[in-house]
Amino acid sequence: MGKIQILDEKLVNLIAAGEVVERPASVVKELMENSLDAAATKIIVRVRQGGKEDIQIEDNGSGIEPDDLPLTLTQHATSKIKTVGDLDKIFTLGFRGEALASIGSVADVRIESKTEVSAASSISSGSKTISKAARGNTGTTITVSGLFRHIPARLKFLKTDNTEFNHIYDTFVNTALTQLSVHFELYNEGKLVLRLPAATEFTDRVQDIWDKNIATNLYQTTVPVYGGEAILFLGKTEIARKDRKLQYLFINNRYVTDRGIQKAISDGYSGFINRELYPVYFAKLTLDPNVVDVNVHPRKLEVRIDNAQQLFGQIRNAVADTLARSTKADMLSKIAANTELPTNQESTFTGFKPTSSSYTPKTNTYPSTKSYLPKANNEPPVRPTQFLLSDSATAATATIEDSPRNLLQLFNTYIVYQNGAEVVFIDQHAAAEKITYEKLRNQINHSRSRPLLTPLVIELESTKFKNEVIELQEELKQMGLEVSDFGGKSIQVSALPELTPHLNVASFLQELVGRNDPGVDWPALSQTGIPQTTHIRIATMACHGSIRAGQRLSAPEMQQLISDLAKCELPYNCPHGRPVSWVLSQSDLEHNFRRTL
């Protein structure tokens, strides 16, 4: 007798439930999606004991006909697809017809429903017998009780009530963000937790869930992409976080996760945000169902996209373009009041003179690649620096110097001045770094070198490190830095870039080699016109060839730095993403001194 047999319906449903019903939040997701597919405009979610005891979803959707009620608890019974071809053009959130049957196999389910033309009726997963219900309004109420009560092996893996409710809350929010025209309410143990009235603007829904600070610090853009359209709400650097909790992706009104799109957006933020922070964003993509396969994950949390690489590149460029355009406008409004140089005057910032004449580092004294600002006790004694100014620049500086600008340098690191009703703080290293970066970028294909009368010999920390530097010899030459093998662990530097004549070569090479990523290179950055790897190299050179923190500046030097910063194409952030400036308003000061309430 053969060993293979067909499983009975109950066992089949239990297996399906293992894929669909992971925890109470999975139930909430499936039932809320059913309500939305029924065109509900109001959805109320009530839970007890983290959803383990009770989950109830009430809606005012189209309802379920009495004759269809028994089929709702039957595996793979659905009104949403009929043919194989329908799988290629799914417009609904649910389509498999397995959710209620799966839930009914691991919990007690009661469904009450009424349509516009039929009387209210109900059915329970235990009896599957239709009975009359007292419901008066059109819509459906589904109650799920005792989830995993009869399956101890599953129940023991659930977490505390608070943890399970937090998962339910996240699922509720994920769904509510996709449907602005729907009113949502969430109750826990009978208490209202979140009420979200129907909204016309996405930022209104964001403010109702989080706060005004998030909602008012988003740049919005709409761009055409492969297969459809992308609406992006991109958080400003001020609201960047140390976690990814405020990163949301929706495709065709479905919350999903996609590492490719996540990477595309993160790469679009490159140069606009601190490398150790994560941006806040809400990405809403509307794509032709023919290019999106939503039938690749049991809980429909992942999708497969046709021609994904093209879509990733378009999203990445859209993010970069939006940030470039928007952050520049923000920054220029901050520094405009402190710049009086003619708009057609060339930038004159050329770097700084070294505070020490020695360029020969000792082994194992390279700065950490995780920090762009050396510690104060590692810096040589600070001396005033001198800019290399042309005659016209000197005249302009003299004019500015004669005008009181209330310029102040704090901690030999920050430039401070008043701009109307605001006090502006500028990080001198970040500002100088951005000025140098844009000059290097603009000369990337025709960088000029400054030959050294006496070549520098630098001993690196290892032969392996030396070999990695020599492998980059041609790329470095294109940047104006000429190096050659000097034997052992040493290299010889025969020329330095004209724009960074006092480059700290050892620390630059240490970081450059550490960040040399052989991975996939994105297309040219739309806001800079150069590939990502090139951006990293010149950003690193700008960092190690610019004014440092702890370096004293004179008033003309500070003024010139601000003036040159105003001429930058993208002055808002340094190339590594740290903000260049910070503003303290007069109203904030008055509030803190209790002058205003």
VEXKE-444684 format. One record per residue (C-alpha): x, y, z. Coordinates in steps of 0.1 Angstrom, whole numbers, plus 5000, padded with zeros to 4 digits. Layout:
<kemars>
XYZ
...
</kemars>
This chain:
<kemars>
500050005000
501350344991
502550595017
501450915001
497951045010
495951355005
495751565037
492351645052
490951995051
491652075087
495351985084
495652175052
494252485069
496652455098
499552435074
498252745055
497752925088
501452865097
502253075066
499553335069
499053375106
502353445123
500953645153
497853855161
499154145139
498953905109
495153865116
494654245119
496454295086
494454035067
491054155081
491854525075
492754455039
489454265035
487654575048
489454805023
488754564994
485054595004
485354974999
484955065036
485355425045
485455365083
487355085100
487555025137
489954775153
489554655189
491954415206
492354265240
495454095256
497554185227
495154025203
495453685219
492053695236
490053905211
490554085178
487554265163
487454455130
484354655122
483754835089
481055005068
482054835036
479754665010
479054365033
478753985024
475653825010
474253545033
474753285006
478453375005
479153355042
479952985044
482453025015
484353295035
485653015058
486552785029
490152755017
490852934984
487353074979
487453434967
485553684945
488753874936
490353644909
488853384886
491553294860
495353244859
495653564839
494153754869
497253694889
499153924865
496754214871
495954224908
494254544919
492954424953
494954374986
493654024991
493253764963
494153414975
490953344995
492853175023
493053425051
489653365069
489852985065
493452985079
492453205108
489452995115
491652685118
493652845147
491053055164
487253105169
485953335141
482553495140
481353705110
478453935111
477554115079
474854315060
474654435025
472354715011
469954454998
470154175023
469354125060
472054095086
473353745091
476253575108
478353265108
480853105131
483852895123
482752625147
479252555133
479452715098
475652765101
474153085090
471953265115
470353605118
472253895133
471154225150
473454445129
471554745115
474154915092
475654795060
479154645066
480954365083
482154285118
484653995123
485653875158
488553645163
488853485197
491353265214
494053275188
496252965191
494352865222
494152505211
497652495197
500052535226
503152495204
502152815186
500853005216
504152975236
506053165209
503853475212
505453755232
503953965260
500654145255
502454485251
504854345225
502054185205
500054505207
503054705194
503054485163
499354535159
499854915162
502554905135
500354705112
497454945118
499655245109
501155075078
497655015065
496255365075
499055535056
497955375023
494255495025
493855865033
490155875025
489355615052
488655695089
490555455112
490255385149
492355155171
491255045206
493254845232
491454705262
488554925254
490555245254
491055455223
494755455212
494655625178
491955795158
492755895123
490056095105
489956085067
492556325053
493156505020
496856545024
499356275032
501256505056
497956545076
497856175082
501556175091
500956455117
497956265132
500155955137
503456125147
503756495152
503956825134
507756815134
507856505111
504956635089
506456975083
510056855076
509356655045
510256745009
507656614984
508156524948
506356324922
508356164894
507555914865
509255584869
509355254851
505755114851
504155414867
504755694891
506455754925
505356004951
508256064975
508056235009
511756275019
512656375054
515056675060
518356605077
516956765109
514656465115
517156185106
517255905131
519455635145
517055365133
514955275102
511655295120
510355585099
511055435065
507955335047
507455195012
504055134996
503454984962
499955004948
498555094982
500254794998
502954825025
505954615015
509654585021
512154584993
515954604999
516654734964
514355034967
515555095003
519155104990
518255324961
516655584985
519555555010
522055614982
520055914970
520656065005
524456005001
526156335008
523056485024
522956305057
525356185084
526555835075
525555705109
521955825107
519055695087
516655925067
512955945073
510955885041
507555765028
507655634992
504355564975
504755384941
501855334918
502855074892
501154884864
500154544880
501754374850
505154474863
504654384899
504254024912
502654034947
502253654949
505853584961
505453604999
502953425022
501953755039
502453965008
505154175024
507554144995
507054184958
509054114927
509354394902
510054364865
513154554853
513954644889
517354794883
515955064860
513355154886
515955164914
518155404894
515155634887
514155644924
517755704935
518155994911
514756144920
515756144957
519156304949
517656564926
514956664952
517356694980
519856894959
517157134948
515457174981
518357185005
520157444985
517157674987
517057615025
520757685029
520857995008
518058155027
520158115059
523358265046
522058525021
521958805047
525658765055
527058765019
527559084998
530058964972
528859014936
527158704922
529458684892
532658684913
534558364913
535058174945
538458244960
538657984988
541757774981
542257585014
544557665042
548257675051
549357395073
549757435110
552757205109
555457175083
555856795088
553956555065
555656235075
553356025096
554555745119
553255395116
549955325133
549155685139
546455725112
543155875124
540055655126
538155635094
534955675114
535656035123
536156345101
537056575130
540256495148
540256515186
541556845199
544356685218
545656525186
545856855167
549057055165
549057395182
546457615165
547657925146
545758175125
545558065089
545958275058
543858245027
545458274993
543458564979
543558734945
543659114944
539959144937
539158904965
541259104989
539359424980
536059244985
537159115018
538259455029
534859595021
533159325041
535559375070
534759735072
531059645076
530059515110
528759155106
528859035142
530958735132
532158515160
534158195161
533357945189
535757675201
537857755170
535257535151
531957715146
531258045129
528358235144
526458545131
523058705132
520758685102
517658885109
515758715137
517958415137
521458315149
523258105123
525957855133
528257725106
530657425110
533857565095
535257225086
532057105069
531757435050
535357435038
535057065029
531957135007
533657424990
536757214982
534556914972
532757114945
535957254931
537456904929
534256774913
534157044887
537856974877
537556594880
538456534844
541256794842
542656814877
545956984879
548956884901
551557084919
554856904916
556956894948
560557014947
561356734972
559156424969
557556305001
558355945012
555555805034
555855475052
552455305054
551255065080
551654745059
552754615026
549154515018
548054865024
550854995002
549754754974
546154864976
547255224972
549355144942
546354974926
544555314928
547555484912
545855594880
542655704898
544755914922
546656074893
543356184877
542656364910
546056534909
547856314935
550856134920
552255844940
554655564932
556055254949
559155324970
559754974982
558854795014
555854965030
556555305016
555255524988
556655834972
554456134966
555756354937
552856584932
549856714952
546456834938
546557204931
543257254949
544457074981
548257154983
548357075020
546556745018
547256505047
548156225023
548455945048
545155995065
543456055031
544855725017
543955535049
540355635046
540155605009
541355245008
539055165037
536055295018
537055154984
533854944977
534154704948
530354654947
527954764920
528455124909
525355324904
524855534873
526255894874
524856084903
522256324888
523056604912
526856584907
527256414873
529856174886
529755804897
529355704933
532955574936
534355904923
532156094947
533555904976
537155964965
536956334960
534756374991
537556205011
540156424996
538156735004
537856625040
541556575045
542556885025
540257145041
540157365072
539857145103
537957185136
540157365162
541757595136
541557965144
540158195116
540358565113
537258775106
538058815069
538658445066
535358365081
533658615059
535358465028
534358115038
530658215041
530758405008
532358104990
529857875006
526958084992
528358014957
528257634962
525757444941
524757234971
525757415003
523457245028
525556945038
529156845037
529956565011
529556305039
526056425049
526756625080
524856955082
526857265074
524657505095
522257515124
519857795132
518657925165
515658165162
514958465183
511658315193
513358005207
515658225228
512858425241
510858115250
513857955268
514358285288
510558275295
510058605278
507258435258
505058155268
</kemars>
